[in-house]
Structures are given as C-alpha cells and as structure tokens.
Amino acid sequence: MRCGMRAAREALGLVVVCAALYLAGTGTTPFYTRGEPREGLVAREMLASGRWLVPERPAGEVARKPPLYYWLAAACLRALPAEPERALRLPSALAGTAGVLATWAAARRAFGAAAGLPAALALATSFEWARAATSARVDMTLGAALALAFAAWAAAVAGGRRGLFVAAAAGVALGTLAKGPVALVLPALAFAGLAAARRDARLPIRLHVPCVLAAAAVVAGAWYAAAFAAEGGAFLRVVARENLLRFVDTADAGTGHAHGAAYLVGLGLVGLLPWTPLLPLAAVPLARRPRPLAAALAAAWVLAGTGFFALAAAKRSVYLLPLFPAVAMLLGAGVADPPAGGRLATTARALARAYAPAALLLAAVAGAYAAGLDPAAPLRRWLRPDDAAAAAALLAAARAHRGMLAALGAGTAGAAVPIARAVGRAHWRRVAVLVAGLALAWTVVFDGVVHPAIARDRSLASFMAEVARLVPPDAPLYASFPPDPELRFYAPRPLWHWPADGGATARRVLLWEDEWRRLADPPAPLAASAVRRPARGRLLLLDVPPDQKG
C-alpha cells in the first residue's frame, strides 16, 4: 500500500512538473517562425473544409506529414478557438507528458522504484524534449509514440505482462501516423542489433517484435491506403519526398538540413542539457554483469537510432527525440544504483563539478538583468540583426520583471552549495532533484516571461491586428503568392492572389519591402510592420490602384 501511494504521488508530481514546463507561455507567445504557423494552417484547413482524412494546406496541397498531429491540433483548435497558439501547442505538451510518464513507469519496472523519478525528471527537463513539447510541430508526437513503444518493450523484458506488447504496437502505429515509416524502422533496427549483440537470433521472436511491427503496419497502413485512394500520385510524391529523398538527398527533396554524421554528436549533447555531465552514470547499468536485458535494449535503441540518422542526408536536432527516453532510463538506473568507485564514478563526479560554477554563472546573469544591466552588450557587435533584436527584447522583458529575476538568481546561487556538496559525496539522486529543480525554474521563467517578449518583437501578429483595423471588413485582402505561413496564419481574412485576382477597384495589398520596391510606381504604404525579415524588409499594407501590376 505504501509503495502504491508513493508511486501515485510521483506520477502526480510529474504531471504537475510537465504542466509547468510545457504550458508556460504557450498562449502568450505568438508564432514568429515558419514552422508553427505552417502546421497551424493545416489544422485550420481541416476545420474549415471538414476534410479530415488527408491533411492539406490552404492551397489544396497535400501536407508533408501524416495526420496524427493535425487531428489532435484541429480538435484542440476547435475547443480553444480564441487561443490558437495554445491550442496548436497543446498536442505536443500532452504528448511530451505522456512520454515522460511512460519512461517513468518503464524505469520503475526495469530497474526498481528508485530509478523512475530521476529517469522521468531527466527526460522532462532535457532541453530538446522540453523545446519540442512547447512547439506546434509534429516531432513530439513521434517522440512520445516511440517512447510508449520503447517503454512497453523495456517493461516487458523486465518481466511485465503480455499486454505490454499491445502497448508497443499502439506506440509504433501512432508513430507511423505521426511521421511515417521511420517509426517501424527504428524498432526493427534496434532489435536486430540487440539480437546480434547477444548472439540470439530468436530474441526478437520471443519479444513478439515481428507481430508488433506487423500489427502496427496494418493499422497505420489502412490510413496510407485510404489516403492514396483519395489523393493518388500527389500523395505518393509527398511520401517519397519526405521518407526516401529526405534520407538520400536533401537537394532532390527540397528539405535542406544537410549535415555530416558528426553533427549529430553536438546536437545530442546540447539536447540532453542539463544532464550531459551525468551521462557517465547512464553507462553504469551497461557495465553490470550480467547485463540487464532492459539496459541492453536501451543501448541498442540509442545506437540503432543514432546510426540510422547519421546515414540520413537531412539532420535536425528533433530527429533524436525518440532516443531520449532510452538515455533517460539508463541515467535513472545509474542514479538509483550508482557505482561505489571506478572509472565511471570518477568521470561522473569530475563532470558534475561543473554544475556549481554553472549555477553561479547563471545566478550572476539573472542578477545582472535584475539590476538593469545588459550582460549581452559586449556580444552585440557579433550578433546577427535578428539575434540583436532578440537580445534587446530580452533586456526589456528582464527590466519589466526584475523581482522575478532577482528571486531566480538568488535561488540559483543558493542551490550551488548543496549541489557541490551532493556531487562531492556522490549523492546522485539529490543532484538529480536539484538540477531538475533549477531546470524547471529557468525553463518556466524563460517560456513564461522572456520568450513571449522576444516573440512579440519578431511576430507579425500585432501588425496583422492593425491591418484588421485599417481594412474594412467587407474589403478583400491581397498578397503575393505563396504568402509567408505566418502572414497567412495571422491575416484577418483569407488572402486573395495579387495581381492575378485583381478587380476593377483599388485593392488593399500586403507586400514585403523587396516586392514593393520592384513595383513600377510604388504607392506610399498605409502601414508598415515593426518586424523586419532578412532580405525582405518590413511587411507593408498598400492601397494599390486598380491598374497597378506586380
């Protein structure tokens, strides 16, 4: 009974932590990049058209990703129409929380109750996982779905019930509906590597891997078949570009993000912050003899995923998300049962000594901003214009919330001493709780206070609200096509194609400065955005004569 109550308290505490981490600022941070509003347009189109089978963009083009995120986002947008940013980010927050809870449960089952909390905290507060859980993108749905699959298998190999294989199949099927066949490939590679390493060719069969993958392929394949029946060749071209050409050649796919294999190493180490110094502890369960099968599965999962993405032509930090639960589980096991001595213990202690000075440095930065100083001033000359503008917005936000930053700095400085003491005594569970607490505090303050201020200075949301006031409700609004996703998302009404859809009367047209300058006789702008885009300038609202051509 006591064990059950403790588990329930841990689970509830993790839900509260994830809510604080993943919901702070989601409704007050407007979109200012291309990715989030692009996904939002697809969800909005689902609601407007009533066509839910195959996600489409407003122009009728098939969306680049399968439907799982868009189904969830459209449902949230219908429930929260007045808060579109929060609604579109909510699926990622819920998926991120589900992945944390699945990892917690699997770590407890595989390595004991003491491993669950540090594993879950490490995953919940890691930089890349937290960032994906607060973004209106499809990546967290894949990460959480494969976290469910991995957690189910890890719990099963530790002696769980057969029903866990059903959960694994559900995770793989959801992952395939989130981002494509990669959700089938990664588990297949992991178990193939595990079987080879253990010289046990029948291990995947005993763990029902073929049955799980086949069941997931059938479930997800039903949607792919229906989508092909509805869209035909257009759908096949999207699938080929996103799943084959992106892997082989980013130039042919038109996706970008081409990098070498070593690029992933830096992405992974940064993405795992602030837990990177404790990574030697993740090797502890792998060094034990006999090696636990759950630990071997986690290692195979990480190595197979790293190898797969290293071979892919396109590389992004979010591609590594499905590997984070396995790393977190190994780390939780190492924290729960650390070595008394040896090379791993010595290395972990040496690296973890960086936590105390890092905390003092962060405290000094927070204190400087609280005092109205600008710690980034010496770097301004080397910053790009966008980054310099973000630094200025950060300073303005800091000056408006000095008390909060002062408290954050004081708390961070105060945590440096117990962290240093816990590291010196190798009390790793205490280190994990303190590091997670600091990560939670800094993430909530940044996402809830600083990031919204930066986003408002870089977003078109406020300018488009001004456009809505200046353009009569019954007047059509034009733009050159294809419009920027953010422009289209925040436009107060559907945009008409200019100049192709021109009429006999003067027209209100949205053009970027570079487009405006190319006009033969450019009219004076009615309004201009405060936001500037590289090579494009400001966004302008124009009153264009009926005979004006682009």
N, C-alpha and C positions, 0 to 999 in steps of 0.2 A: 504493500500500500504506500509506504513512504517513498519507494523508488518511483512508483507511478505518479505521485504528487510532484516529485522533483522534476520528472520528465515533462509533466504538463506545465509547470512553471517555466522551465527552459523554453518550451515551444512558444508559450505566450510571450515571454520576454523577447524572443527572436522576431515574432510578428511585430511587436512594438518597435524594435530597433529598425526593422526593414521599413516600416511605415514612416518613421522619422527620416531615414536615409533617402528613400525613393519618392516621397511625396513632397518634400520641402521644395518650394519654388516651382512646382510643376504647373501651377495655374497662373503664376505671375511672371514667368519667363517666356516672352514671346519668341516665336521662331525667327532665326536670323541666318540660317544656313539653308542650303538647297534640299538636304535630305529629309528633314522632318516635314516641311510643308508638302513635299512631293508625295510622301506616303499619306499625308492627311487629305490631299486631293483625291486619292484613290478611294479612301474610306468615304469621303463626302459624295463622290460619284456613285458609290454603291447605294447610299441612302436616296440620292436624287433620282436615280434611274430604276431602282428596285431590282437591278440585276446583281445577284449575289454569287452566282456560280463562278464566274471568271472575273477577277479584279481588272478594272480598266481605268485608264486615265481619262480626264475630261474630253480629250480629242478622240476617244474611242480606241486608242492604242492599248494593247494588252499590257498589263503591269508586268514588271520584270520578276516578281517573286510570287510564290504560291499564296493561297488565300488566308492562312490561319491568322496572321497578324491583322489583316484587313477586316476579317469577320469580327474579331474582337474589338478592333478600333471603331468600326461602324456601330457596333452595339453600344459601346461606351459613348460615342458621339451622339447617338440618339437619346441616351439617358441624360447627358450633360451638354445640351446644345449651346448653353450660354458660356461654357468654359471649354472651348475646343482644344486648347493646348493641354490642359489637364486630362481631358477625355482621351486624347490620342496618345498620351504618355502612360495612361493607366494600365493598358495591357502589359507593357514592359515591366512596370512596377509589380504587378501581380505575378507575372512570370518569374521575375527575379526572386521574389519572396518564396514562391513555390520551389525554386531550385535550391534555395538556402535550407528550407525545411527538409527537402528530400536528402540533401547531403548530411544534415544533422542526424536524421534517422538512420541512414546507412552507416555513418561513422560509429554511432552507438552500437548498432548491431554487429559490425565487423570488428571493432577494436575496444568495445566497452563503453559504459556510460560516460566516463570521464573524457572520451575523445570527441563527443558530439558537439559540445559548446564551442571549444576552440576551433574546430573544423568549420562550423557554421559562421562564427564571427569572422574568421579569415576570409571566407568566401563573400560574406555580405558586405564587408568594408573594403575589399580589394578595389583598387582604382578602376580597372576596366569593367568589372562586374557592376559596380555602383554607377558608372557612367552609362552603361548600356541599359540599366534598369530605370534610368530617368530620361531616356530618349524615345521619341516616337519613330522607332525603326523596327525592322523585322528581326534583328540579330538576337535579341534576348529571348524571343520565342523559341528559336533553335537552341540556344544555350540552355534554357530551362528544360526543354523537352528531352535533350540528351542527358541533362543532369538527372532527370527522372529515370531514364533508361539505365544509366550507369549506376545510380544508387540502388535500383532494383536488383541488378545483377550482383553488385557488391554485397548486398544483404543476403542474396540467395546463396552465394558461395560460402557465406559465413554460417549457413545452416538455417536460412529462412524458409518460409512456406513456398509451395509451388505457385501460389497466386502471384508471387513477385514477378514471374515470367510474363504474366498478363500485363503487369505494370510496365515491364521493359518493352513489350510490344507496343503498348499505348504510347510510350515515350518516343520510340523510333517512328511510329506512324505520324505522330504530331510533328516531329522534327522534319519529316519529309513533306508535310503540308505547310511547314513554316519556311523552309528554304531549299527544298529539293532533295535529290538522291544522296547528297553528302551525308544525310542522317543514316542512311543504310550503309554507306561505305566505311565510315569511321568505326562503328562497332565490328564490322566484318574484319577490318584490318587489325583491330586491337586483339580480337580473339584468335586470329591467325598467328599473330606474333606471340601471344601467350602460349598457344599450343606448341609452337616451335621452340620457345624458350624452355618449356617444361618437358619437351620431347614426349608429348601426349597428344597424339592426333585425334583421339576421341573426346578430348575435353570439351570442345565446342558442342558436340552432340549431347554430352551429359548435362550441359548447361542450356540445352534447348535453343542454341543460337540460330541454327537454320530455321527452326519452326518460328521463332520470334521474328526473324527478319522476313520470312515469307509471309507471315500474317500481317506484319506492318506494310509490306509491299502491296498486298492485296487491298488492304483498307485504303491506303493512300492512292494506289493505282486506280481505284474507282473514280476518284476525282480527276486524275490525269486523263482517263479515258473520256469522261464526260466533258472536260474542258476541250479536248481535241475534237470531239464530235461537234462542239459549239463553235469553235474558232478555227479549226483546221490548220493550215500551213502557218498562219500567223502565230499560233500557239507553239508549234514545233520550233519555229525560228527563235522564239524567246527562250524556250527550254535549252536549245542548243547553245545559244549565246551565253546564257547565264551559268550553265553547268559544264559545258565542254570547252567552248572557245575561251571563257574566262580562265580555265585551268591551263590551257595550252598556249594561248597568245592573246594578251590584253589588247593589242593593236587591232586584231581582227574583231574582237568582241566589242571594242569601243568602251571598255570599262576603266582603263587606267590602273593605277596602283601597282605598277610593275616594279618589283624589287628582287634582290638576291636572297638566297636562303638565310644568310646571316642576319638579315633584317629582322627575322622573327625572334631572335635571341633578345635583342634590345626591347622589342615590343612586349615580350613575355615578362621580362624583369621589371619593366616600368608598370605594366598592367597589374602585377601582383603587389605593388606597393600598397601599404607599408609593411608587407610581410616578407619581402625579399630577403632581408637579413636572417630570417629564421628558416630559410629553405634547407639548410643542412639537417634540421630536425625532420624534414619530410623524407629524408633518406634512412631514418632510423628503423622504421618497420621493414624496409627492404633489406637491411643488414642483419636482421634476426634470422636465426636458423632453428628450426625450419622456417622458411619464409611464408608468412600467411598468404593464402591464395587471394584474398581481397587486396592485399598490398601489391601482389604481382599483377593483378588485373588493373589496378590504378596506374602502375608504371607502364604497362602495355598500352593502356588508353592514352596516356600522355605521349609516349614515344610514337605510337602509330599516328596520332593526330598531328604531331609536330612534323613527322616525316612527310605526311600527305600534303600539308600546307607548305612545306618547304619546297616541294616539287611543283606546286601550282605557280603559274606566272603572276597572278594577282595576289597581293598580300596586304591584309589590313589587320589592325590590332583586334578587331572584334571577331575575326576568324578563330582566334584562340579561346574564345569563351567556353566552348564545350569541354575544354581540357581543365578549366579552373576547378570544377568540383572534385576531380580526382586529386589534384595537387592539394586542395584544402583538406581532403580527407586524410591524406598521408601526413600533412602537417599537424592535423588534430591528433593523430595517433602518436606522432613524435612528441608532442607537448604532453599528452596524457601519460606516456611511459617513456621518459627521456633516458638516455644512457647516463650512467654514473660517471663515466670518463671516456677516454678515447678521442680519436681524431674528430668525429662528428660533433661531440660535445664541445671540444676546444674551438672548433671553427665557428659553431653557432654562437658561443659566448663572445668570440672576437668580433664577429659581425654585429651582434646585438648591442655591443658597446656604443655603436653609432646612434642608438635611439636617444640617449640622454642629451648629447650635444645637439642632435637634430631638433629635439623638443625645445631646447633653449633658443636655438636659432629661430624657430617658428614663433616662440613667445616674443622674441625681440622684434620680429617683423610685425606681429599683431600690435605690440606696444607702440611701435613707431607710427603705424597707421592711426592708432587711437589718439596719439599725440598730435595728429595733423601733419606728420611728416610724410615724405614720399620716398620710400626705400628704392623704388624703381627708377628714380631720377637719373642716376649715373648710367643706366642702360638705355635711356630714351634714344640716344643718337644711333644705336644699332637696331632699333626696333622698326619693323615694317609699319606703314601708316595704320593699318588695321589694328596691329598689336599696340601701337602707341595710343590709339583711341581707346582700346580696352583698358590700358593702364590708367588713363585719365578717368574713365568711368569707375574703375576700381577705387581710385583715390576719393572720388566724390561719394561713393557709397560708404567708404570707410569713415569719412568725416561725418556722414549722417548717422552712423551707428557706432560712435566712439565707445559708448558704455559697454556695448556687447563685445566689441573687440578687446577692450581692456580686460573684461572678465575672462575672455577666451585666452588672452595672453597670460594672465595670472594663473589660470588653471593649468595651462600647458607647462609653464615654468614650474609650478608646484608638482606636476607629475614627473618631472625629470628625476628627482631624487628617488622616489620609490621604484621607478623603472631601473635606474642604475643599481639600486640595492638588489632588486629581484634578479637582474641579469648576473650580478656578481655571485649570488647564491644559487643560480640555476633554477630558480622558481619559475619555470616556463609558463605555467598556467596563469600566474599573476602577471607576468609580462604580457601574455596574450590579452588578458582582460584590459590592462592599462592601455596597450596600443590600440585595441579596438575602441576603447572609450575616447581616446584622442581623435582617432579617425572619424568616429561618429560626430563628435563636436565640430571638427573642422569642416566636414562634408555638409552638415546641416547649415552652418553659418554661411559657407560659400554658396550652396544651392539656394538657400532661403533669402539671402541678403545681397551678396556680391554678384552672383551670376545674373539675377534679374536686372540689376542696374547696367551691367555690361550689355546684356541682350537688348535692353530698351534703346541704347545708344546705337545699336547696329541693326535694328529691325525696322522693317517698313510698316509695322503695324500702326504706329501713331500717324504716319503720313497718310496712309490709306484711310484712316478715320477722318483726317482733314479733307481728303478727296470726297468722301461721302457727304461732308457738309457743303462742299463747294459745287458739286454736280447735282442738278435737280433729280429727284427720284425717278422721274419718267424719262430721263435722258440716257441714251446708251453710252457706254464707256468703251473706248477702243484702246488697243495696244498692238505693237508689232509682235508677230508670232514667230517662233514659240515664246510666250512670255516666261519670265523667271518664275519658278514654282512659288516662291514667297510672295511675289507680286500678285500672282493669280489667287493664292490662298486668301490673302487679306483684302483683295478687291471687294468693294461693297456690293458688286453685282457681277454677273457673267460678262466676260470681256468679248468684244467683237474684234474681228480681224481687220487691222488697218494696214494699207489703204484698200484692200480688196473689197471690204464690205461697206465702203463709203456711200453716203447718201447725198441728198441734194442740199442739206443744211450743214451749218458749222458743226463740228464734232469735237467732243472732249476726248483727248488722246493722251495716253501715258507713254512717254518715251524717255529713254536714258539720254544723258547729255551727248554721248557719242553719236546716237541716232539723230538727235535734234540738230547737231552741227552739220549733218550731211544733207539737211533739207535745203532746197534751192532758196527759199525765202523764209527762214525760221521765225515763227511768231514769238512774241515775248511770253515767257511762262506765266501761268496763273499762280503756280505754287511749285516749290522745289523741296525735295526731301533733305533733311539734315544728314541722312546717310549717304555715303559715297561708296561706290563699288570700284575696285581696281580696273582701270582701263575703260570704265563705263561712265564714271562720274555720278552725278545725282540723278534721281528719278524726277521727271518734270511732268506737270499737268499742263496741257496746252489746249488752247481754243483754236482749232485748225480750220481755215476756210474750206468750203466745200470743194474747191478746185485744186487744193494743195495735194501734191503727190509725194510719196515717200522716196 
